[in-house]
Amino acid sequence: MANIRPYRETDKYNVQRVCLQTIKDDMVFEGLNRINAELFLAVYNDYYTEQEPENCFVCTDESDNAVGYIICAEDVKKWRKVFMKVYYPRIKHRKFSDRAMALAEIAAHSLFTHKYPAHLHIDILREYRGGGTGTKLVETLANHLAEKGVCGLQLCVDNHNKKAIRFYKRCGFKTLANFGTGRAMGLKIERK
C-alpha cells in the first residue's frame, strides 16, 4: 500500500496528472475520444486543491510523488457557489455537452446536501491500485470529516463503472439515486 498524507501545494501538478490519466484509463464516457484537460480539471480537480486543500489527501510512491488522491468539498452548497463564480467561467465558452456535464455534476450533488453535505473525487493510477490504498484514502477522509463534524459524504459514479461501484459499496457507500447513466452514493459519518 502507498503512503497516505495530506495534500501539499507541491502536489498540484501530480494530482492533475493523475486526474487526467485515470480518466483516460477508465474511460466510460461513450463517444469521448480525447481528453480535454481544461474541462476535466475545471470540473473534477482544481476547485478542491485550490479552495479546500485541507480536505485533500494523496497517496505517494517511494519518492513522495502523488500517485493517487481523494479530494473533497466539505459543503456542497459552498462548492456550487464558488464553482459557478470561479470555475464555470473557464468552460462556459465550450460546447453545450461540456457545459451540461458540469451542470449535471452540480445538480446531482445538490440533491442530497442535507444528509450528505460533503462530496468527493478519488483517483489512483492503475499500477498503484489494490492492496487497500483506495479504502485507506476513503477512511482517512471520513475520519478527517468526522473530526470536523461533517455528517455525510457523497459521490457520483458512472453506472458502467461496475468495479468502482463495488469498491464504494465495500467502503460502506449506499446508492441514493440512480440517474440512468450514473448514480449518487452516500456514506453516513459518525461525528466525533
ZADO-1210 file (C-alpha; in nm, 4 decimals, padded with zeros to 6 digits):
<atoms>
<atom x="00.0000" y="00.0000" z="00.0000" code="MET" pos="1"/>
<atom x="00.1222" y="00.3501" z="-00.0839" code="ALA" pos="2"/>
<atom x="00.1853" y="00.6100" z="00.1865" code="ASN" pos="3"/>
<atom x="-00.1070" y="00.8467" z="00.2562" code="ILE" pos="4"/>
<atom x="-00.0598" y="01.2036" z="00.3711" code="ARG" pos="5"/>
<atom x="-00.2302" y="01.5456" z="00.3491" code="PRO" pos="6"/>
<atom x="-00.2170" y="01.7259" z="00.0158" code="TYR" pos="7"/>
<atom x="00.0552" y="01.9895" z="-00.0307" code="ARG" pos="8"/>
<atom x="00.0704" y="02.2722" z="-00.2843" code="GLU" pos="9"/>
<atom x="00.3712" y="02.0991" z="-00.4421" code="THR" pos="10"/>
<atom x="00.1440" y="01.8025" z="-00.5279" code="ASP" pos="11"/>
<atom x="-00.0714" y="02.0080" z="-00.7664" code="LYS" pos="12"/>
<atom x="00.0929" y="01.9000" z="-01.0933" code="TYR" pos="13"/>
<atom x="00.0970" y="01.5309" z="-00.9978" code="ASN" pos="14"/>
<atom x="-00.2631" y="01.5398" z="-00.8773" code="VAL" pos="15"/>
<atom x="-00.3711" y="01.6978" z="-01.2068" code="GLN" pos="16"/>
<atom x="-00.1700" y="01.4350" z="-01.3963" code="ARG" pos="17"/>
<atom x="-00.3377" y="01.1542" z="-01.2008" code="VAL" pos="18"/>
<atom x="-00.6805" y="01.3053" z="-01.2698" code="CYS" pos="19"/>
<atom x="-00.6259" y="01.3157" z="-01.6455" code="LEU" pos="20"/>
<atom x="-00.4513" y="00.9774" z="-01.6664" code="GLN" pos="21"/>
<atom x="-00.7218" y="00.7942" z="-01.4736" code="THR" pos="22"/>
<atom x="-00.9936" y="00.9496" z="-01.6879" code="ILE" pos="23"/>
<atom x="-00.8120" y="00.8160" z="-01.9947" code="LYS" pos="24"/>
<atom x="-00.7545" y="00.4741" z="-01.8377" code="ASP" pos="25"/>
<atom x="-01.1060" y="00.4335" z="-01.7023" code="ASP" pos="26"/>
<atom x="-01.2895" y="00.5973" z="-01.9897" code="MET" pos="27"/>
<atom x="-01.6563" y="00.5139" z="-01.9584" code="VAL" pos="28"/>
<atom x="-01.7933" y="00.8178" z="-02.1390" code="PHE" pos="29"/>
<atom x="-01.9327" y="00.6802" z="-02.4650" code="GLU" pos="30"/>
<atom x="-01.8159" y="00.8629" z="-02.7759" code="GLY" pos="31"/>
<atom x="-01.5444" y="01.0579" z="-02.5955" code="LEU" pos="32"/>
<atom x="-01.2265" y="01.0051" z="-02.7925" code="ASN" pos="33"/>
<atom x="-00.9886" y="01.2513" z="-02.6366" code="ARG" pos="34"/>
<atom x="-00.9497" y="01.4136" z="-02.3012" code="ILE" pos="35"/>
<atom x="-00.9758" y="01.7881" z="-02.2736" code="ASN" pos="36"/>
<atom x="-00.7576" y="01.8882" z="-01.9806" code="ALA" pos="37"/>
<atom x="-00.9178" y="02.2296" z="-01.9321" code="GLU" pos="38"/>
<atom x="-01.2657" y="02.0808" z="-01.8988" code="LEU" pos="39"/>
<atom x="-01.1843" y="01.7875" z="-01.6726" code="PHE" pos="40"/>
<atom x="-00.9516" y="01.9789" z="-01.4440" code="LEU" pos="41"/>
<atom x="-01.2082" y="02.2568" z="-01.4021" code="ALA" pos="42"/>
<atom x="-01.4890" y="02.0130" z="-01.3212" code="VAL" pos="43"/>
<atom x="-01.3147" y="01.7361" z="-01.1280" code="TYR" pos="44"/>
<atom x="-00.9953" y="01.8723" z="-00.9775" code="ASN" pos="45"/>
<atom x="-00.8956" y="02.2358" z="-00.9438" code="ASP" pos="46"/>
<atom x="-01.1676" y="02.3616" z="-00.7085" code="TYR" pos="47"/>
<atom x="-01.0707" y="02.1093" z="-00.4418" code="TYR" pos="48"/>
<atom x="-00.6960" y="02.1642" z="-00.4395" code="THR" pos="49"/>
<atom x="-00.7263" y="02.5413" z="-00.4777" code="GLU" pos="50"/>
<atom x="-01.0200" y="02.6130" z="-00.2458" code="GLN" pos="51"/>
<atom x="-01.0157" y="02.3279" z="00.0092" code="GLU" pos="52"/>
<atom x="-00.6648" y="02.1786" z="00.0186" code="PRO" pos="53"/>
<atom x="-00.7168" y="02.0930" z="00.3864" code="GLU" pos="54"/>
<atom x="-00.9776" y="01.8362" z="00.2722" code="ASN" pos="55"/>
<atom x="-00.7464" y="01.6658" z="00.0221" code="CYS" pos="56"/>
<atom x="-00.5187" y="01.3665" z="00.0766" code="PHE" pos="57"/>
<atom x="-00.2706" y="01.1942" z="-00.1526" code="VAL" pos="58"/>
<atom x="-00.1134" y="00.8521" z="-00.1733" code="CYS" pos="59"/>
<atom x="00.2503" y="00.8678" z="-00.2705" code="THR" pos="60"/>
<atom x="00.5155" y="00.6455" z="-00.4213" code="ASP" pos="61"/>
<atom x="00.8580" y="00.5787" z="-00.2665" code="GLU" pos="62"/>
<atom x="00.9775" y="00.9218" z="-00.3921" code="SER" pos="63"/>
<atom x="00.6847" y="01.1003" z="-00.2214" code="ASP" pos="64"/>
<atom x="00.5184" y="01.1829" z="-00.5555" code="ASN" pos="65"/>
<atom x="00.1387" y="01.1772" z="-00.5576" code="ALA" pos="66"/>
<atom x="00.0136" y="00.8715" z="-00.7476" code="VAL" pos="67"/>
<atom x="-00.3443" y="00.8956" z="-00.6240" code="GLY" pos="68"/>
<atom x="-00.5703" y="01.1188" z="-00.4232" code="TYR" pos="69"/>
<atom x="-00.9021" y="01.1778" z="-00.2558" code="ILE" pos="70"/>
<atom x="-01.0273" y="01.5360" z="-00.2781" code="ILE" pos="71"/>
<atom x="-01.3331" y="01.6756" z="-00.1095" code="CYS" pos="72"/>
<atom x="-01.5682" y="01.9687" z="-00.0907" code="ALA" pos="73"/>
<atom x="-01.6847" y="01.9829" z="00.2697" code="GLU" pos="74"/>
<atom x="-02.0035" y="02.1762" z="00.1879" code="ASP" pos="75"/>
<atom x="-02.1759" y="02.1173" z="-00.1469" code="VAL" pos="76"/>
<atom x="-02.3610" y="02.4488" z="-00.1232" code="LYS" pos="77"/>
<atom x="-02.0363" y="02.6439" z="-00.0839" code="LYS" pos="78"/>
<atom x="-01.8725" y="02.4379" z="-00.3609" code="TRP" pos="79"/>
<atom x="-02.1605" y="02.5088" z="-00.6006" code="ARG" pos="80"/>
<atom x="-02.1444" y="02.8840" z="-00.5363" code="LYS" pos="81"/>
<atom x="-01.7662" y="02.9086" z="-00.5785" code="VAL" pos="82"/>
<atom x="-01.7641" y="02.6690" z="-00.8742" code="PHE" pos="83"/>
<atom x="-02.0183" y="02.8780" z="-01.0655" code="MET" pos="84"/>
<atom x="-01.8304" y="03.2008" z="-00.9927" code="LYS" pos="85"/>
<atom x="-01.4700" y="03.0869" z="-01.0449" code="VAL" pos="86"/>
<atom x="-01.4551" y="02.7577" z="-01.2381" code="TYR" pos="87"/>
<atom x="-01.7606" y="02.7516" z="-01.4624" code="TYR" pos="88"/>
<atom x="-01.6400" y="03.0653" z="-01.6479" code="PRO" pos="89"/>
<atom x="-01.3330" y="02.8630" z="-01.7518" code="ARG" pos="90"/>
<atom x="-01.5587" y="02.6304" z="-01.9522" code="ILE" pos="91"/>
<atom x="-01.8661" y="02.8373" z="-02.0392" code="LYS" pos="92"/>
<atom x="-01.7258" y="02.9032" z="-02.3898" code="HIS" pos="93"/>
<atom x="-01.7219" y="02.5292" z="-02.4587" code="ARG" pos="94"/>
<atom x="-01.9840" y="02.3293" z="-02.6481" code="LYS" pos="95"/>
<atom x="-02.3205" y="02.2617" z="-02.4862" code="PHE" pos="96"/>
<atom x="-02.2451" y="01.8984" z="-02.3929" code="SER" pos="97"/>
<atom x="-01.9356" y="02.0045" z="-02.1975" code="ASP" pos="98"/>
<atom x="-02.1264" y="02.2710" z="-02.0068" code="ARG" pos="99"/>
<atom x="-02.4110" y="02.0256" z="-01.9483" code="ALA" pos="100"/>
<atom x="-02.1681" y="01.7736" z="-01.7960" code="MET" pos="101"/>
<atom x="-02.0503" y="02.0323" z="-01.5436" code="ALA" pos="102"/>
<atom x="-02.4034" y="02.1433" z="-01.4593" code="LEU" pos="103"/>
<atom x="-02.5195" y="01.7821" z="-01.4227" code="ALA" pos="104"/>
<atom x="-02.2391" y="01.7255" z="-01.1724" code="GLU" pos="105"/>
<atom x="-02.3647" y="02.0208" z="-00.9693" code="ILE" pos="106"/>
<atom x="-02.7286" y="01.9120" z="-00.9912" code="ALA" pos="107"/>
<atom x="-02.6561" y="01.5546" z="-00.8834" code="ALA" pos="108"/>
<atom x="-02.4521" y="01.6599" z="-00.5794" code="HIS" pos="109"/>
<atom x="-02.7085" y="01.9203" z="-00.4785" code="SER" pos="110"/>
<atom x="-02.9876" y="01.6669" z="-00.4235" code="LEU" pos="111"/>
<atom x="-02.8581" y="01.5168" z="-00.1006" code="PHE" pos="112"/>
<atom x="-02.6861" y="01.8028" z="00.0811" code="THR" pos="113"/>
<atom x="-02.8928" y="01.7754" z="00.4000" code="HIS" pos="114"/>
<atom x="-02.7745" y="01.4255" z="00.4930" code="LYS" pos="115"/>
<atom x="-02.4572" y="01.4200" z="00.2818" code="TYR" pos="116"/>
<atom x="-02.3130" y="01.7740" z="00.2801" code="PRO" pos="117"/>
<atom x="-01.9644" y="01.6780" z="00.1553" code="ALA" pos="118"/>
<atom x="-01.8655" y="01.5134" z="-00.1712" code="HIS" pos="119"/>
<atom x="-01.5501" y="01.3519" z="-00.3015" code="LEU" pos="120"/>
<atom x="-01.3489" y="01.2531" z="-00.6056" code="HIS" pos="121"/>
<atom x="-01.0924" y="00.9742" z="-00.5814" code="ILE" pos="122"/>
<atom x="-00.8391" y="00.8586" z="-00.8388" code="ASP" pos="123"/>
<atom x="-00.5380" y="00.6280" z="-00.8201" code="ILE" pos="124"/>
<atom x="-00.3024" y="00.5421" z="-01.1033" code="LEU" pos="125"/>
<atom x="-00.3724" y="00.1889" z="-01.2229" code="ARG" pos="126"/>
<atom x="-00.0360" y="00.0460" z="-01.1140" code="GLU" pos="127"/>
<atom x="-00.0943" y="00.1623" z="-00.7529" code="TYR" pos="128"/>
<atom x="-00.4459" y="00.0203" z="-00.7161" code="ARG" pos="129"/>
<atom x="-00.5198" y="-00.2727" z="-00.4949" code="GLY" pos="130"/>
<atom x="-00.3736" y="-00.3591" z="-00.1608" code="GLY" pos="131"/>
<atom x="-00.6173" y="-00.1333" z="00.0219" code="GLY" pos="132"/>
<atom x="-00.4918" y="00.2076" z="-00.0931" code="THR" pos="133"/>
<atom x="-00.8361" y="00.3293" z="-00.2049" code="GLY" pos="134"/>
<atom x="-01.0020" y="00.2046" z="00.1122" code="THR" pos="135"/>
<atom x="-00.7374" y="00.3767" z="00.3238" code="LYS" pos="136"/>
<atom x="-00.7934" y="00.7045" z="00.1348" code="LEU" pos="137"/>
<atom x="-01.1702" y="00.6849" z="00.1994" code="VAL" pos="138"/>
<atom x="-01.1131" y="00.6032" z="00.5672" code="GLU" pos="139"/>
<atom x="-00.8656" y="00.8906" z="00.6018" code="THR" pos="140"/>
<atom x="-01.1106" y="01.1401" z="00.4541" code="LEU" pos="141"/>
<atom x="-01.4081" y="01.0049" z="00.6520" code="ALA" pos="142"/>
<atom x="-01.2132" y="01.0307" z="00.9793" code="ASN" pos="143"/>
<atom x="-01.0994" y="01.3834" z="00.8880" code="HIS" pos="144"/>
<atom x="-01.4589" y="01.4909" z="00.8150" code="LEU" pos="145"/>
<atom x="-01.5875" y="01.3235" z="01.1336" code="ALA" pos="146"/>
<atom x="-01.3448" y="01.5329" z="01.3376" code="GLU" pos="147"/>
<atom x="-01.4874" y="01.8426" z="01.1664" code="LYS" pos="148"/>
<atom x="-01.8447" y="01.7375" z="01.2492" code="GLY" pos="149"/>
<atom x="-01.9496" y="01.6568" z="00.8908" code="VAL" pos="150"/>
<atom x="-02.2330" y="01.4008" z="00.8959" code="CYS" pos="151"/>
<atom x="-02.2188" y="01.2525" z="00.5460" code="GLY" pos="152"/>
<atom x="-02.0175" y="01.2149" z="00.2281" code="LEU" pos="153"/>
<atom x="-02.1472" y="01.1623" z="-00.1243" code="GLN" pos="154"/>
<atom x="-02.0176" y="01.0915" z="-00.4723" code="LEU" pos="155"/>
<atom x="-02.1413" y="01.0311" z="-00.8250" code="CYS" pos="156"/>
<atom x="-02.0259" y="00.7368" z="-01.0335" code="VAL" pos="157"/>
<atom x="-02.0988" y="00.6220" z="-01.3881" code="ASP" pos="158"/>
<atom x="-02.3210" y="00.3119" z="-01.3908" code="ASN" pos="159"/>
<atom x="-02.0891" y="00.1488" z="-01.6448" code="HIS" pos="160"/>
<atom x="-01.8052" y="00.1601" z="-01.3916" code="ASN" pos="161"/>
<atom x="-01.9026" y="-00.1607" z="-01.2092" code="LYS" pos="162"/>
<atom x="-01.5623" y="-00.2001" z="-01.0442" code="LYS" pos="163"/>
<atom x="-01.5877" y="00.1444" z="-00.8838" code="ALA" pos="164"/>
<atom x="-01.9443" y="00.0782" z="-00.7665" code="ILE" pos="165"/>
<atom x="-01.8322" y="-00.2458" z="-00.5985" code="ARG" pos="166"/>
<atom x="-01.5420" y="-00.0586" z="-00.4351" code="PHE" pos="167"/>
<atom x="-01.7694" y="00.2135" z="-00.2971" code="TYR" pos="168"/>
<atom x="-02.0129" y="-00.0459" z="-00.1611" code="LYS" pos="169"/>
<atom x="-01.7255" y="-00.2241" z="00.0156" code="ARG" pos="170"/>
<atom x="-01.6366" y="00.1129" z="00.1724" code="CYS" pos="171"/>
<atom x="-01.9919" y="00.1455" z="00.3072" code="GLY" pos="172"/>
<atom x="-02.1499" y="00.3752" z="00.0479" code="PHE" pos="173"/>
<atom x="-02.5176" y="00.3173" z="-00.0325" code="LYS" pos="174"/>
<atom x="-02.6945" y="00.4103" z="-00.3554" code="THR" pos="175"/>
<atom x="-02.9002" y="00.7271" z="-00.3007" code="LEU" pos="176"/>
<atom x="-03.0398" y="00.7631" z="-00.6526" code="ALA" pos="177"/>
<atom x="-02.9941" y="00.6125" z="-00.9946" code="ASN" pos="178"/>
<atom x="-02.9982" y="00.8598" z="-01.2840" code="PHE" pos="179"/>
<atom x="-02.9785" y="00.6080" z="-01.5689" code="GLY" pos="180"/>
<atom x="-02.6207" y="00.6674" z="-01.6797" code="THR" pos="181"/>
<atom x="-02.4934" y="00.7422" z="-01.3305" code="GLY" pos="182"/>
<atom x="-02.5774" y="00.7116" z="-00.9657" code="ARG" pos="183"/>
<atom x="-02.5303" y="00.9071" z="-00.6453" code="ALA" pos="184"/>
<atom x="-02.3926" y="00.7194" z="-00.3476" code="MET" pos="185"/>
<atom x="-02.3615" y="00.8284" z="00.0140" code="GLY" pos="186"/>
<atom x="-02.1767" y="00.7363" z="00.3310" code="LEU" pos="187"/>
<atom x="-02.3035" y="00.8393" z="00.6727" code="LYS" pos="188"/>
<atom x="-02.0275" y="00.9642" z="00.9021" code="ILE" pos="189"/>
<atom x="-02.0440" y="00.9479" z="01.2789" code="GLU" pos="190"/>
<atom x="-01.9320" y="01.2807" z="01.4165" code="ARG" pos="191"/>
<atom x="-01.6527" y="01.2739" z="01.6743" code="LYS" pos="192"/>
</atoms>
